[in-house]
């Protein structure tokens, strides 16, 4: 069974940090791109960042550059999103997705053009209080 399981969300004060994890199982991790997305109530889904498990290429949305860092541990089939200097506007449900096509994530994260992806997780809630 293919699964993407997110964890690490929670409630944090503005300026604080959280590290999200996306653990993949049931498919060959190598060769996939893993992306993080978020959706706040009443807002469209937003691409946050992505990383290629093949060569480590990363992309970030302008809204999180310099604050968020994505990384991958291929041995654990897990992608992390380290979120620092959190702001109330970062409050959202955070999802991870997997697909072999990097251009899809680039279009979403940089271009704001949402795509369909092969696998999705259920999400983890991040709430940043002011």
Backbone as numpy.savetxt, mean C-alpha at the origin, in Angstrom:
# Nx Ny Nz CAx CAy CAz Cx Cy Cz
-5.19 -21.29 -1.77 -6.04 -20.10 -1.77 -5.15 -18.86 -1.77
-5.42 -17.96 -2.70 -4.67 -16.71 -2.78 -5.15 -15.75 -1.69
-4.20 -15.20 -0.96 -4.56 -14.24 0.07 -3.55 -13.11 0.12
-4.09 -11.92 0.35 -3.29 -10.77 0.73 -3.88 -10.30 2.04
-3.07 -10.30 3.08 -3.57 -9.95 4.40 -2.81 -8.75 4.93
-3.54 -7.68 5.15 -2.94 -6.46 5.68 -3.03 -6.46 7.20
-2.06 -5.82 7.81 -2.07 -5.65 9.26 -1.25 -4.42 9.61
-1.37 -4.00 10.86 -0.56 -2.89 11.34 -1.29 -1.56 11.46
-2.54 -1.52 11.05 -3.28 -0.29 11.19 -3.62 0.00 12.63
-4.17 1.19 12.86 -4.53 1.55 14.22 -4.80 3.03 14.33
-4.90 3.47 15.58 -5.13 4.87 15.90 -3.82 5.50 16.37
-3.46 6.61 15.77 -2.22 7.28 16.12 -2.44 8.79 16.08
-1.68 9.50 16.88 -1.78 10.97 16.86 -1.01 11.52 15.67
-1.42 12.70 15.26 -0.71 13.38 14.17 0.76 13.50 14.52
1.60 13.24 13.52 3.03 13.24 13.73 3.60 11.88 14.08
2.73 10.94 14.37 3.18 9.61 14.75 3.47 8.72 13.55
3.77 7.46 13.84 4.17 6.51 12.81 3.40 5.20 12.96
3.25 4.53 11.85 2.72 3.17 11.81 3.45 2.42 10.70
3.53 1.11 10.86 4.06 0.27 9.79 3.01 -0.75 9.41
2.57 -0.68 8.17 1.61 -1.64 7.65 2.35 -2.81 6.99
1.73 -3.97 7.08 2.27 -5.17 6.43 1.23 -5.74 5.48
1.71 -6.28 4.38 0.85 -6.99 3.43 1.50 -8.34 3.18
0.91 -9.38 3.75 1.46 -10.72 3.63 0.73 -11.47 2.53
1.49 -11.99 1.57 0.92 -12.68 0.42 1.11 -14.18 0.54
0.10 -14.92 0.11 0.20 -16.39 0.09 -0.66 -16.92 -1.04
-0.34 -18.14 -1.47 -1.15 -18.79 -2.48 -0.77 -18.47 -3.91
0.26 -17.66 -4.11 0.74 -17.39 -5.45 2.23 -17.10 -5.38
2.88 -17.18 -6.52 4.33 -16.96 -6.58 4.62 -15.47 -6.47
5.18 -15.08 -5.35 5.41 -13.66 -5.05 6.34 -13.01 -6.06
7.40 -13.72 -6.41 8.38 -13.18 -7.35 7.71 -12.84 -8.67
8.04 -11.65 -9.15 7.49 -11.22 -10.43 6.25 -10.36 -10.29
5.74 -10.27 -9.08 4.55 -9.44 -8.86 4.93 -8.05 -8.36
4.06 -7.12 -8.63 4.14 -5.78 -8.09 3.08 -5.70 -7.00
3.46 -5.16 -5.87 2.53 -4.98 -4.76 2.31 -3.50 -4.54
1.08 -3.11 -4.49 0.77 -1.70 -4.29 -0.10 -1.47 -3.08
0.04 -0.29 -2.50 -0.81 0.13 -1.39 -1.77 1.21 -1.89
-3.00 1.09 -1.46 -4.04 2.03 -1.80 -4.76 2.44 -0.52
-5.49 3.54 -0.60 -6.28 3.93 0.55 -7.58 4.55 0.08
-8.57 4.44 0.94 -9.86 5.03 0.63 -10.48 5.55 1.91
-10.73 6.84 1.89 -11.41 7.49 3.02 -12.89 7.56 2.72
-13.72 7.63 3.75 -15.17 7.70 3.54 -15.55 8.86 2.61
-16.34 8.54 1.60 -16.79 9.57 0.68 -15.79 10.00 -0.36
-14.64 9.35 -0.38 -13.60 9.70 -1.35 -13.26 8.51 -2.25
-12.67 8.82 -3.38 -12.26 7.76 -4.29 -11.01 7.05 -3.77
-10.84 5.84 -4.23 -9.64 5.08 -3.88 -8.40 5.77 -4.47
-7.37 5.83 -3.68 -6.15 6.55 -4.07 -4.95 5.61 -4.01
-4.16 5.61 -5.07 -2.92 4.85 -5.06 -1.89 5.56 -4.21
-1.23 4.84 -3.32 -0.28 5.43 -2.38 1.16 5.14 -2.80
1.45 3.87 -3.06 2.81 3.48 -3.39 2.80 2.06 -3.95
3.86 1.70 -4.62 3.99 0.32 -5.09 5.47 -0.05 -5.17
5.71 -1.37 -5.19 7.08 -1.87 -5.29 7.08 -3.14 -6.13
8.09 -3.24 -6.97 8.26 -4.45 -7.77 9.09 -5.46 -6.98
8.58 -6.68 -6.84 9.33 -7.71 -6.14 10.52 -8.18 -6.96
10.53 -7.88 -8.27 11.61 -8.33 -9.14 12.85 -7.46 -9.01
12.66 -6.12 -9.11 13.84 -5.26 -9.11 13.79 -4.17 -8.06
12.76 -4.17 -7.24 12.69 -3.21 -6.14 12.28 -1.81 -6.56
11.87 -1.62 -7.80 11.42 -0.29 -8.24 10.23 0.15 -7.40
10.23 1.43 -7.06 9.16 1.97 -6.23 8.59 3.24 -6.84
7.37 3.51 -6.48 6.69 4.74 -6.90 5.87 5.22 -5.71
5.80 6.54 -5.56 5.03 7.13 -4.46 4.09 8.22 -4.99
2.96 8.34 -4.35 2.09 9.48 -4.62 2.73 10.73 -4.02
2.48 11.87 -4.65 3.05 13.12 -4.15 2.65 13.39 -2.70
1.45 12.98 -2.35 0.92 13.28 -1.02 1.67 12.56 0.10
2.45 11.53 -0.24 3.15 10.76 0.80 4.66 10.76 0.63
5.15 11.35 -0.43 6.60 11.37 -0.67 7.33 12.01 0.50
8.40 11.37 0.91 9.20 11.88 2.02 8.68 11.47 3.38
7.48 10.91 3.44 6.90 10.48 4.71 6.69 8.97 4.77
6.34 8.36 3.65 6.07 6.93 3.59 7.21 6.23 2.86
7.52 5.02 3.29 8.53 4.20 2.63 8.00 2.79 2.44
8.06 2.31 1.21 7.61 0.95 0.91 8.84 0.06 0.80
8.71 -1.17 1.28 9.81 -2.12 1.19 9.24 -3.52 1.05
10.09 -4.44 0.63 9.64 -5.80 0.38 10.61 -6.79 0.97
10.09 -7.80 1.63 10.89 -8.94 2.10 10.41 -10.15 1.32
11.10 -10.44 0.23 10.65 -11.53 -0.65 10.71 -12.89 0.04
11.61 -13.05 0.98 11.71 -14.33 1.69 10.46 -14.59 2.52
9.82 -13.50 2.95 8.60 -13.63 3.77 7.34 -13.35 2.96
7.50 -13.08 1.65 6.35 -12.73 0.81 5.53 -11.60 1.43
6.24 -10.61 1.91 5.59 -9.52 2.64 6.11 -8.17 2.16
5.19 -7.24 2.01 5.52 -5.85 1.67 5.10 -4.97 2.83
5.95 -4.00 3.14 5.70 -3.11 4.27 5.50 -1.68 3.76
4.72 -0.93 4.53 4.57 0.49 4.27 4.84 1.21 5.59
6.02 1.80 5.69 6.36 2.57 6.87 5.82 3.98 6.68
4.97 4.39 7.59 4.31 5.69 7.49 4.75 6.56 8.66
5.45 7.62 8.35 5.93 8.56 9.35 5.26 9.91 9.17
5.36 10.75 10.19 4.79 12.10 10.14 3.34 12.07 9.66
2.58 11.19 10.25 1.20 11.00 9.81 0.36 12.24 10.07
-0.58 12.46 9.15 -1.47 13.62 9.21 -2.92 13.12 9.29
-3.81 13.94 9.81 -5.22 13.52 9.85 -5.75 13.15 8.47
-5.26 13.78 7.43 -5.73 13.46 6.08 -5.23 12.12 5.58
-4.37 11.46 6.32 -3.94 10.10 5.97 -4.93 9.06 6.47
-5.92 9.49 7.24 -6.93 8.58 7.76 -7.69 7.93 6.61
-7.71 6.60 6.59 -8.36 5.86 5.51 -8.26 4.37 5.79
-8.97 3.60 5.00 -8.79 2.16 4.96 -7.70 1.87 3.94
-6.66 1.21 4.36 -5.51 0.94 3.50 -5.57 -0.50 3.01
-5.44 -0.66 1.69 -5.47 -1.96 1.04 -4.15 -2.23 0.33
-3.83 -3.50 0.17 -2.75 -3.82 -0.75 -3.32 -4.65 -1.90
-2.66 -4.56 -3.03 -3.07 -5.28 -4.22 -1.84 -5.83 -4.91
-2.03 -6.88 -5.71 -0.93 -7.51 -6.42 -1.30 -7.73 -7.88
-0.33 -7.49 -8.74 -0.51 -7.72 -10.17 0.88 -7.79 -10.79
0.99 -8.38 -11.94 2.31 -8.48 -12.58 2.64 -7.26 -13.42
1.67 -6.40 -13.62 1.86 -5.26 -14.53 2.17 -3.99 -13.75
3.42 -3.56 -13.80 3.84 -2.38 -13.06 3.12 -1.13 -13.55
2.83 -1.08 -14.87 2.25 0.14 -15.42 0.88 0.44 -14.80
0.18 -0.59 -14.36 -1.12 -0.37 -13.73 -0.97 0.44 -12.45
0.01 0.05 -11.65 0.22 0.75 -10.39 0.76 2.15 -10.64
1.62 2.29 -11.62 2.16 3.61 -11.94 1.02 4.55 -12.35
0.12 4.05 -13.16 -1.02 4.85 -13.60 -1.87 5.29 -12.42
-2.03 4.40 -11.46 -2.87 4.72 -10.31 -2.16 5.65 -9.33
-0.92 5.33 -9.00 -0.20 6.07 -7.96 0.23 7.45 -8.47
0.73 7.50 -9.69 1.24 8.77 -10.21 0.17 9.53 -10.98
-0.59 8.77 -11.78 -1.56 9.41 -12.65 -2.96 9.53 -12.09
-3.20 8.89 -10.95 -4.53 8.96 -10.37 -5.58 8.22 -11.17
-5.13 7.30 -12.02 -6.06 6.53 -12.84 -6.16 5.12 -12.27
-7.23 4.87 -11.53 -7.39 3.58 -10.88 -7.52 2.47 -11.91
-7.08 1.29 -11.54 -7.06 0.15 -12.43 -7.70 -1.04 -11.72
-7.78 -2.14 -12.42 -8.16 -3.40 -11.78 -6.90 -4.22 -11.60
-6.85 -4.97 -10.51 -5.66 -5.73 -10.14 -6.02 -7.17 -9.90
-5.03 -8.01 -10.00 -5.30 -9.44 -9.93 -5.78 -9.87 -8.54
-5.11 -9.38 -7.52 -5.46 -9.78 -6.15 -5.59 -8.55 -5.25
-6.51 -8.67 -4.30 -6.75 -7.58 -3.35 -6.78 -8.13 -1.93
-6.38 -7.30 -0.99 -6.57 -7.64 0.40 -7.85 -7.01 0.93
-8.13 -7.25 2.22 -9.36 -6.75 2.83 -9.19 -5.38 3.46
-7.97 -5.00 3.73 -7.73 -3.67 4.25 -7.46 -3.62 5.74
-6.80 -2.56 6.14 -6.55 -2.28 7.56 -6.77 -0.78 7.77
-7.47 -0.46 8.85 -7.88 0.93 9.10 -6.74 1.71 9.76
-6.50 2.89 9.22 -5.55 3.82 9.82 -6.31 5.09 10.18
-6.24 5.47 11.43 -6.91 6.68 11.89 -5.88 7.58 12.56
-5.77 8.80 12.07 -4.82 9.76 12.62 -5.59 10.89 13.27
-5.41 11.05 14.55 -6.13 12.10 15.29 -5.30 13.38 15.32
-6.01 14.49 15.33 -5.32 15.80 15.33 -5.03 16.28 16.74
